[in-house]
Amino acid sequence: MRRPAFEQLVQEALATIPPRFRQRLKNLAIIVEDEPDPQLLDDMEVPEGETLLGLYHGVPLTERSWDDGNRLPDRITLFQDPLERASDDDEDLVTAIGETLIHEIGHYFGLSEEELEDIEDRYWHARNPGAEEE
């Protein structure tokens, strides 16, 4: 998929984020790259054969002081190729982009990886009530 078409899907996915969260996103850039750099994967201790779909770079809101300002935007980087590989079609791709954005926006709001996993688990169990726990 060409980058402009992918970026349009990013906009569609961003529009699915509840307004109460979307309206609180300040000084945040969403960037699209093809693949995560191998050095980044090493730095993030991503196991061989796995990859990143997205990454938040910045200072979470919970760690900022009242006088925080005059800074470059925080960034969420979405990795197009891994997101496309993880998706069956454009609808599935919008869902994957949305889930990745929500996860990375959670980091922007100061949620830890464990808190995000708990929220995601509760979300999927609510959507799939018959699903058994692993």
JOBEL-V679449 format. One record per backbone hydrogen bond with DSSP energy under -1.0 kcal/mol. NH is the residue of the N-H (numbers start at 1). CO is the residue of the C=O. If there is no record, write none. Layout:
nh->NH co->CO
nh->NH co->CO
This chain:
nh->6 co->2
nh->7 co->3
nh->8 co->4
nh->9 co->5
nh->10 co->6
nh->11 co->7
nh->12 co->8
nh->13 co->9
nh->14 co->10
nh->15 co->11
nh->16 co->13
nh->17 co->14
nh->21 co->18
nh->22 co->18
nh->23 co->19
nh->24 co->21
nh->25 co->22
nh->29 co->74
nh->31 co->76
nh->33 co->78
nh->41 co->37
nh->42 co->38
nh->43 co->39
nh->44 co->40
nh->45 co->42
nh->46 co->41
nh->50 co->47
nh->55 co->77
nh->57 co->75
nh->61 co->108
nh->63 co->60
nh->64 co->61
nh->68 co->65
nh->74 co->27
nh->75 co->57
nh->76 co->29
nh->77 co->55
nh->78 co->31
nh->79 co->53
nh->80 co->33
nh->81 co->34
nh->83 co->79
nh->84 co->80
nh->85 co->81
nh->86 co->82
nh->87 co->84
nh->93 co->89
nh->94 co->90
nh->95 co->91
nh->96 co->92
nh->97 co->93
nh->98 co->94
nh->99 co->95
nh->100 co->96
nh->101 co->97
nh->102 co->98
nh->103 co->99
nh->104 co->100
nh->105 co->101
nh->106 co->102
nh->107 co->103
nh->108 co->104
nh->109 co->105
nh->110 co->107
nh->111 co->106
nh->116 co->112
nh->117 co->113
nh->118 co->114
nh->119 co->115
nh->120 co->116
nh->121 co->117
nh->122 co->118
nh->123 co->119
nh->124 co->120
nh->125 co->121
nh->126 co->122
nh->127 co->123
nh->128 co->124
nh->131 co->128
